């Protein structure tokens, strides 16, 4: 599915608040890669309180695709640890609404759907470390092309927790072999946003048959001298929802993240230890 940065104005989205307010106004309804560079972005999963304990355990057992940045109290839509003036009901470009594991809608706000029993999980996103890659002189193909990162379901199963189970999803960025080594070194410093890649080259070993047909996002060219490099992806919970079939859930649309006020350097291992 394509989720481009659809906008109706020409104002630069340089700060996290700029991005969130553009979402709130309806000016931004597409992907957030490259926006508010230098600040962490997050995937979103919202579940009823009755499912929250099992899903939290699923995240604990699968920290690569589901590194938790914050979990709100039931009914709380302000992620105070990540952005104290934000509203999770309006401040993402686009959402996905799920019923019994089926996708039923993709609204640009969820105010009318909010309930007092809903718990929001903010999960680290690999868009966060893209600024570090670019600052090191590494090209990030989907940012250069202005499209969404390609994401693929794999044949690798996550570790289940209660009803929550399903396949790992990965995002892909192509690099030359020497740049791939640098990308591993850089992203390994960001474990809170997926960390180092889980696989380099040979996509068939992950059960990926065609790099030109991603399950989410947009295809990008992989040159003859490049390797596809795969990171665990925060869209994984959406495939898990399809398998677990909870009665109700809300997620971000792939590529349409919540932009936090947390500088990405605050998530570096060297800064956190």
C-alpha positions, -999 to 999 in steps of 0.1 A, spaced: 0 0 0 13 34 -9 12 62 17 29 93 2 33 126 20 1 141 8 -1 178 18 -23 207 10 2 235 20 38 243 13 50 250 49 82 231 58 75 204 84 108 209 103 97 203 140 77 175 155 50 200 165 49 212 129 42 177 117 16 169 144 -3 201 138 -3 194 100 -18 161 108 -44 176 131 -54 202 104 -56 175 77 -28 190 57 -6 159 61 -22 125 53 7 104 41 41 90 51 64 108 75 99 96 65 123 125 64 100 149 83 112 167 115 147 152 110 165 145 142 135 135 162 122 100 170 92 86 153 69 59 166 45 32 154 11 31 171 -10 2 183 -42 9 203 -61 -20 220 -88 -24 246 -74 -28 282 -86 -64 281 -60 -72 255 -32 -49 267 -15 -73 291 -10 -100 265 1 -75 238 26 -60 262 40 -95 268 42 -100 230 63 -69 227 85 -80 256 91 -113 238 98 -97 204 119 -66 211 133 -63 176 100 -56 158 83 -41 189 106 -20 210 83 -1 233 88 36 238 57 43 259 24 28 270 -5 50 280 -30 44 308 -64 33 298 -83 62 282 -53 84 280 -46 98 245 -17 122 255 17 104 253 32 126 280 67 109 280 71 115 243 52 147 235 32 164 263 11 186 240 2 158 215 -31 140 209 -29 105 196 -64 107 182 -55 134 157 -17 137 154 -8 109 130 -14 114 92 -36 83 88 -48 54 109 -61 19 104 -91 6 122 -94 -32 127 -124 -53 137 -120 -90 144 -86 -89 125 -101 -73 94 -92 -38 82 -124 -18 81 -113 19 77 -84 42 72 -94 76 88 -73 106 93 -85 110 129 -100 87 155 -117 111 179 -151 95 173 -137 61 180 -120 68 212 -130 49 243 -121 51 280 -107 15 280 -82 20 251 -45 16 258 -20 31 233 14 14 226 41 36 211 67 14 193 101 26 180 103 32 143 133 28 120 126 62 104 143 75 135 178 64 126 176 75 90 189 110 99 220 93 114 225 73 82 222 104 60 245 123 83 271 96 77 268 101 40 247 69 33 219 73 8 184 63 20 167 54 -13 130 59 -4 138 93 12 157 103 -20 127 92 -41 101 108 -18 82 76 -13 74 51 15 99 25 26 92 -10 12 80 -35 38 76 -72 35 59 -100 54 85 -128 61 83 -165 67 98 -159 102 73 -163 130 74 -140 160 74 -156 195 37 -158 205 21 -144 237 -14 -156 244 -36 -148 214 -9 -126 197 11 -144 171 21 -140 135 49 -133 110 77 -108 113 75 -78 89 108 -62 78 116 -29 61 142 -28 33 169 -3 24 195 -10 -3 232 -3 2 265 -12 -14 284 -38 7 307 -13 23 277 11 31 258 -19 45 286 -25 70 284 12 80 246 10 83 249 -20 106 273 -1 128 252 30 129 218 14 135 231 -10 161 234 21 183 196 26 182 181 -6 198 150 14 209 140 19 172 147 -17 159 185 -15 161 208 -34 137 193 -51 106 183 -88 110 193 -99 75 215 -88 46 210 -100 10 193 -133 -1 157 -122 5 144 -156 -3 158 -168 30 132 -146 47 105 -160 24 105 -128 3 100 -137 -34 100 -103 -52 116 -71 -39 95 -52 -65 62 -63 -48 63 -51 -11 34 -60 11 34 -24 24 49 8 12 65 14 -22 90 -6 -42 125 11 -46 152 1 -71 181 -21 -59 211 -16 -81 234 -44 -93 261 -35 -68 238 -32 -38 225 -56 -12 189 -54 2 193 -48 39 164 -58 62 153 -43 95 126 -56 119 96 -34 113 69 -19 136 42 -29 111 47 -64 125 18 -59 150 -6 -54 120 1 -88 107 -2 -101 142 -37 -85 146 -47 -103 114 -38 -136 131 -50 -128 166 -82 -112 155 -89 -90 186 -125 -76 186 -111 -40 181 -78 -23 174 -64 8 158 -29 12 143 -10 38 123 -12 33 85 21 19 73 47 48 70 24 73 87 41 76 121 37 96 153 65 122 154 77 126 190 96 154 208 124 130 217 157 139 199 170 108 182 204 112 199 186 105 232 180 70 220 216 63 213 230 35 235 259 57 244 236 84 257 213 60 276 240 40 295 
